[in-house]
Amino acid sequence: MIIVVENIPPRMGRLRVRAAFEKYGQVRNVQLLTDPRTRNRLAYVDMSEESEAEEAIGQLDGAVFGGTAIRVSRLVAGSENERRNIFNRGGYGGYEGGSRGGVTRVYRGGSRGAGF
């Protein structure tokens, strides 16, 4: 079962999210994302057993981490295939897969070194 965790404080990383949910059962995967426009953070937590996931939702919804109350709910998606794709998005953050960072250079004419 996949759980959505919203309103994650800035100092709560993927390992801390995993540790919070492992108290209630086996965690298969955790994906932590940041919206590049709003800087809001959310996580998808994949737990093996539905009963353990339901207990985690009940216990952690509204719990305070780093001075911020998190929101925890069950993922409601259209198909099982959509749920699987959450964990196959690549990496480097962002709701749409993010980027590898670095500098994108655009050639603007003139000599190759000019304008950078």
C-alpha positions as CSV (number, residue, x, y, z in Angstrom):
1,M,0.0,0.0,0.0
2,I,1.3,3.4,-0.9
3,I,0.9,6.3,1.6
4,V,1.2,10.0,0.8
5,V,2.9,12.2,3.5
6,E,2.4,15.9,3.0
7,N,3.8,19.0,4.7
8,I,7.2,17.5,5.5
9,P,9.5,19.9,7.3
10,P,12.8,20.9,5.6
11,R,15.0,19.0,8.0
12,M,13.2,15.8,7.7
13,G,15.0,13.7,5.1
14,R,14.1,10.4,3.5
15,L,15.8,8.3,6.2
16,R,13.8,10.0,8.9
17,V,10.5,9.5,7.0
18,R,11.4,5.8,6.6
19,A,12.3,5.4,10.3
20,A,8.9,7.0,11.4
21,F,7.0,4.4,9.3
22,E,9.2,1.4,10.1
23,K,7.9,1.5,13.6
24,Y,4.6,0.2,12.2
25,G,5.9,-2.4,9.7
26,Q,8.1,-3.1,6.8
27,V,8.7,-0.2,4.4
28,R,9.6,-1.2,0.8
29,N,10.4,2.2,-0.5
30,V,10.3,6.0,0.2
31,Q,10.3,8.7,-2.4
32,L,10.8,12.2,-1.2
33,L,9.8,15.0,-3.6
34,T,10.0,18.8,-3.5
35,D,7.8,21.1,-5.7
36,P,10.3,23.4,-7.3
37,R,7.8,26.3,-7.5
38,T,6.3,26.2,-4.0
39,R,9.2,24.3,-2.2
40,N,6.5,22.1,-0.5
41,R,7.7,18.6,0.3
42,L,5.9,15.3,0.2
43,A,6.8,11.7,0.3
44,Y,5.4,8.4,-1.0
45,V,5.9,5.5,1.4
46,D,5.3,2.0,0.1
47,M,4.5,-0.4,2.9
48,S,4.2,-4.2,2.5
49,E,1.1,-4.9,4.6
50,E,-2.1,-3.0,4.3
51,S,-2.9,-3.4,8.0
52,E,0.4,-2.0,9.0
53,A,0.0,0.9,6.6
54,E,-3.5,1.7,8.0
55,E,-2.0,1.7,11.6
56,A,0.8,4.0,10.5
57,I,-1.7,6.4,8.9
58,G,-3.8,6.5,12.0
59,Q,-0.9,7.1,14.3
60,L,1.1,9.6,12.2
61,D,-1.6,11.7,10.6
62,G,-1.2,15.1,12.4
63,A,2.0,14.1,14.2
64,V,4.5,16.9,14.7
65,F,8.0,16.7,13.3
66,G,10.3,19.6,13.5
67,G,7.5,21.9,14.6
68,T,5.3,21.0,11.7
69,A,2.2,18.7,11.7
70,I,2.4,16.3,8.8
71,R,-0.6,15.0,6.8
72,V,-0.7,11.3,6.1
73,S,-3.2,9.5,3.9
74,R,-3.7,6.6,1.6
75,L,-2.8,7.1,-2.1
76,V,-5.8,7.2,-4.3
77,A,-4.8,6.6,-7.8
78,G,-6.5,5.4,-11.0
79,S,-4.6,2.2,-11.6
80,E,-2.0,-0.1,-10.1
81,N,0.3,0.9,-12.9
82,E,0.2,4.5,-11.8
83,R,1.1,3.5,-8.3
84,R,4.1,1.6,-9.5
85,N,5.3,4.5,-11.6
86,I,5.6,6.8,-8.6
87,F,8.9,5.0,-7.7
88,N,10.2,4.8,-11.2
89,R,10.5,8.6,-12.0
90,G,14.2,8.9,-12.0
91,G,15.7,11.1,-9.4
92,Y,17.0,14.5,-8.4
93,G,13.7,15.7,-6.9
94,G,10.8,17.7,-8.3
95,Y,7.2,16.5,-9.1
96,E,8.1,15.9,-12.7
97,G,11.4,14.1,-12.3
98,G,13.6,17.1,-11.6
99,S,16.9,17.7,-13.2
100,R,20.5,16.7,-12.7
101,G,21.4,20.3,-11.8
102,G,24.4,22.0,-13.4
103,V,24.5,24.7,-16.0
104,T,22.6,24.7,-19.3
105,R,24.6,26.7,-21.8
106,V,22.9,28.3,-24.8
107,Y,25.0,29.3,-27.8
108,R,24.0,32.9,-28.7
109,G,26.2,33.4,-31.8
110,G,29.5,35.1,-32.0
111,S,32.6,33.3,-30.7
112,R,32.0,30.1,-28.7
113,G,33.2,31.5,-25.4
114,A,31.3,34.7,-25.5
115,G,28.2,35.3,-23.4
116,F,28.8,32.6,-20.8
